[in-house]
Structure formats: structure tokens, C-alpha cells
């Protein structure tokens, strides 16, 4: 399978202004919500009252300089920050009706609904097949036939099936970095999450592999609500419907990607996207 | 001739670099230190092999000591050593690995209890082995064993030096090694693996069971085997807790005493009625002990290499 790089168009350049897909549906209730969300590492306030609403089945990019809190915000939605000691949060996070931060929220259930793809591909040192069905096995799926069907479906959706179908029992560690990352995406899709959080999913990949992951994100948004953290503004422009710009723990501007990159409302946003700092 | 820098007169830099004699001397010294280690190892092993290889025959390995230990073989000591380390491993590995998992995965690192456990582990590692021997006698033999006899209404059965108490004492001695190596192996599993598992909706236990333990296994096994190889040569902890000078039979029950290679070496070297007649037997026994230890170390290395290769996807 040859990667067809030129087909990955820059949406900014090609999409007509009236393209209905470019404007996220505003009528449906938001899928992800943050209200006055604060997060502290010890006494250091990393997020200073972030509020935003993310509609279902859209791609939202979060951009901003290093240390602005974009990854921290992303990792709050599946409570990965619970792993870090001395983290304190206030405010509200919701995924549909689910109160993410509530004390009685089952974190394990939450993480099943909210998949995550990490900066560096992190397949387990197991076979390709065992990687994809890892989450299914945790859910108690034992039937070999069902595991195989679901594994194939996830791998197809991650555009990896044709490359690995003849060596599912080989170690995932032998795959290339780009293939590993698509395997990780397949792995998180196998347990049918509603949301996919991606933390700089292409920053450790070469340009070809990056292009394939971006292509994949565009294909997947018909099924999932996707939030992508990226330090790459071109990438944000290529894959996202809406973009959030953060700086020093605050959400500076959040809106339609096209509009944010062509005529930002805030001076700070304009300075950042034109490369005056960051 | 002088130069001026920032308005200050300074001496010109020398045209010739100063001699590197200290550097050369240090290279020589450190090389010599390294050589010394090789020499000592070769000397010890060489001496034992040269004097011992003719003694180590099938009759020697399978026979029993005769004529006040001036003739015969060492099979009871080999058998006793094997039983001892096998029993020790069964006691040692579950406790050591369990404690390490608790410390690394469940415990709050700042809690007083965690600190107390770590403090104990580090101090346990520094206790001289003879103290473990005395502790084993006082605690396992005289306290636990005698209480068991009393509770079961038996004559002296458990309340005397025995294979089981020697194994437990040895396990206690090696506990810090297994805890520390297991903890190191768990800590060496990349954070990304933990996060990947948790993000897929795994519970803490599922993450330990399916991600952390498989990846830490090479390190855990290495630690276990190394402590076995170390345990096979320790004499002090078993001195008062179960090792016998001479036994006419092989142990068949955990309450039996047993002969052991390390202790047998000590006996041959110091308790023989005829030192010259014993010497070849002594060399032979030491050679067997060394071979057993080397074999275990080699097994540990091979196993670790193989498991690592499996994890890395080369098989």
C-alpha cells in the first residue's frame, strides 16, 4: 500500500468557505464540556479556569506554546492526571451527562468511553493481535472468533489491516513508528470509545507517517469526537474543525479553525499563529 | 612577550601543552585494578579446578561420606543443598515479589508505613548472616517450632533444627535482594506502558498482571536465581537451624536435618581427623559448590537475555 501524500489536502486552502462540514453543528448538545476548570500541581496553577464546549463528532485541535497546559487539559478528560501525586482540581468537566471529576465516577468506565493516543507510540511488547484485543480481553471477551472480527475491524479503521494481516502474531515492537501509532489508535478504538484524545499523536513520526495519521483523524471523525493536542499549527489547520489556543494555563481563544487562523479575535492569538513567539 | 585582554596584561598561553603524565598514570592504575580482579578470579577457580577435578567422579557425586569423612562422596550434601534452595525459593519469591509490588504500585511513598517497610528492607540487607542464623534458631526453631509441637501435642518434632527452618531463615536473608531487584524491574517498565494500559480501561491489578509483571519478569527471575545461587553457599544462617555434620540417611520430611555443601566444606576443612586424607575431598566439594553457583548464574544470564529478546520482538 503506497501512501498517497498529496491527497491529504490542507483544508484551509481547499475547502470552500460555505462547506457545511467546515462549520461544526451548533444545535446538538456539546459532547465534552469544561466549566471554570482549574488544575494545580501542588501550589502551581497549571490550568486557570478553562471553559469550553466541544460538539460531538468533530475534530478539535488544542494549540499553544510548550507548558501552556494543553496536554494537562487533554489528560484531565480521562483523568490520567490522577496518576500524578499532589494534583488538585476544581470546576467541572463533563462528557455528555457524565460528571468526569465526581468522586463516585468509575475511572475505569470513564477510560473505556474515552480512548487516548499518546505522543510516543506505546504498543505493549506483545503480538500485534494481542495489542489490539488488549482492552477487549480486559472486558472479558474470550470468544476467539469475536476477538478476531473486532481486531480486523479496528485495524481496518486504523488503515493498518493490509500491512499487518499476514503477521498478526508477530511482535508489535517490530513495526515502524508510524505503524505502531496506528496500532495504538486501533487498540483504543477496539473497545468502542465515544471520544478519542490524542496527545501530539504525530510528533514522534516522520512526515509520511504523520500524513497517514492525519488522514486517519479525518476519516475517524464520523464516528468519534476527537481532541488533538498539537504543537504543529499546520497540523491543527489540516485536521481540525475547531481550534483552541491556550497560553499559560488559560484558554485564549476557541473557535472555528478557519476563522481562528485567518482572522483571530485576539492579538495574542495572531502573534502566536504568525510566529511572533512560541 | 605579553598579551592584553580587557585592558589587563596577561601571560601568553604556553605553546606546548603540559604533559599528561597524571592521565597516563591513572590509566595504568585503573587497568591494573581491573586486571587484579580477573587474576584473583582465575587464581581461585584455577586452584580449585587443578586440585579438585580428579576427585569429582561419578562415585564422588553419588556416594556417601565414609571412614570419618576421609573417603566416599558428597551426594547427601548435594541433595540437601538442592532441597534447601528449592524450599527457600518457594518461601522467598512470593513474599519478595508481593512486597515489591506493594511498595512500588500500591503504597503511598510518603506514608509512614511505607517508610517503615523501606527502612526495614534496607536494614535487613545489612544484617550479618550469622545474626540471621541466631534469629532463625531463636524464632523459627525455639519459638514457632516449639509452639507448633505444643499446639499439636507432639514430642519434639518441629521444635528442633530442621530443613524447613533453615530454608525460611535463608529466605529471610535473601528477601531484600528479591524485593530490591523486583522493585527495580517494575520501575524500569516505561511509564508509557502503564498509561497505555490504564487508558484502555484496565484496573490497577489488570495493569500489574498483564503489563507490568510480564515486562518485569526478566529482572524478577534474575533476582530470584541470584539469591538462590547466593543461598546455596551461605553457611551461617543454616548453622544452627538445620544443617547436620553427618547424616546416615537423606532427608525425607521438612522436619529432618540435612547435609549441605557449604557446611560440608567447613566440616571437611576444620573437623577432619586426618587433614591430608581429607584434602582431595575438600577440593572436590568446593569445585562442585563453585560449579553449582556458576551454573545458576549462567542460567540467570541466559534466561534474562532470552526474555529480554522476546520482549523486544526478536525471538
HADDOCK unambig.tbl for C-alpha pairs under 7 A between the chains (distance, minus, plus):
assign (segid A and resid 108 and name CA) (segid B and resid 201 and name CA) 4.70 0.50 0.50
assign (segid A and resid 108 and name CA) (segid B and resid 202 and name CA) 6.45 0.50 0.50
assign (segid A and resid 108 and name CA) (segid B and resid 203 and name CA) 6.38 0.50 0.50
assign (segid A and resid 109 and name CA) (segid B and resid 201 and name CA) 6.49 0.50 0.50
assign (segid A and resid 111 and name CA) (segid B and resid 199 and name CA) 5.53 0.50 0.50
assign (segid A and resid 111 and name CA) (segid B and resid 200 and name CA) 6.18 0.50 0.50
assign (segid A and resid 111 and name CA) (segid B and resid 201 and name CA) 4.93 0.50 0.50
assign (segid A and resid 112 and name CA) (segid B and resid 200 and name CA) 5.99 0.50 0.50
assign (segid A and resid 112 and name CA) (segid B and resid 201 and name CA) 4.90 0.50 0.50
assign (segid A and resid 115 and name CA) (segid B and resid 199 and name CA) 6.47 0.50 0.50
assign (segid A and resid 115 and name CA) (segid B and resid 200 and name CA) 6.60 0.50 0.50
assign (segid A and resid 116 and name CA) (segid B and resid 199 and name CA) 6.09 0.50 0.50
assign (segid A and resid 122 and name CA) (segid B and resid 192 and name CA) 6.02 0.50 0.50
assign (segid A and resid 122 and name CA) (segid B and resid 193 and name CA) 6.35 0.50 0.50
assign (segid A and resid 122 and name CA) (segid B and resid 196 and name CA) 6.69 0.50 0.50
assign (segid A and resid 124 and name CA) (segid B and resid 193 and name CA) 6.63 0.50 0.50
assign (segid A and resid 125 and name CA) (segid B and resid 311 and name CA) 5.18 0.50 0.50
assign (segid A and resid 125 and name CA) (segid B and resid 312 and name CA) 6.51 0.50 0.50
assign (segid A and resid 125 and name CA) (segid B and resid 313 and name CA) 6.91 0.50 0.50
assign (segid A and resid 135 and name CA) (segid B and resid 200 and name CA) 5.62 0.50 0.50
assign (segid A and resid 135 and name CA) (segid B and resid 201 and name CA) 6.90 0.50 0.50
assign (segid A and resid 138 and name CA) (segid B and resid 202 and name CA) 6.46 0.50 0.50
assign (segid A and resid 171 and name CA) (segid B and resid 313 and name CA) 4.88 0.50 0.50
assign (segid A and resid 173 and name CA) (segid B and resid 312 and name CA) 6.23 0.50 0.50
assign (segid A and resid 173 and name CA) (segid B and resid 313 and name CA) 5.48 0.50 0.50
assign (segid A and resid 174 and name CA) (segid B and resid 313 and name CA) 5.95 0.50 0.50
assign (segid A and resid 188 and name CA) (segid B and resid 200 and name CA) 6.35 0.50 0.50
